[in-house]
Amino acid sequence: MKLLIDIIGWAGSVMVIAAYGLNSYQKIKSDSFGFLLLNLVGGICLIIYTVYYSAYANTFINVVWVIIAIPAIIKLIGKKERQ
């Protein structure tokens, strides 16, 4: 179980860093579905990881990260449906 949690944690870290890096180098926009999805899924992975290891300060920041990503994705989907 520990190995699976570690893999989930690493995957989440890679996703969040990838989103930031791709945005920083203007490969994806911060309001793109890919950017938001990387942050959402990465944040969820990191929540799983930090809860398992009882790192609740880090859990908190990742919960906030996900709470920010969800409405942004919903807004983006709604915007695309109206077009």
Secondary structure, DSSP 8 states (H G I E B T S, - for coil): -HHHHHHHHHHHHHHHHHHHHHHHTTSS-TTSHHHHHHHHHHHHHHHHHHHHTT-HHHHHHHHHHHHHHHHHHHHHHHHHHH-
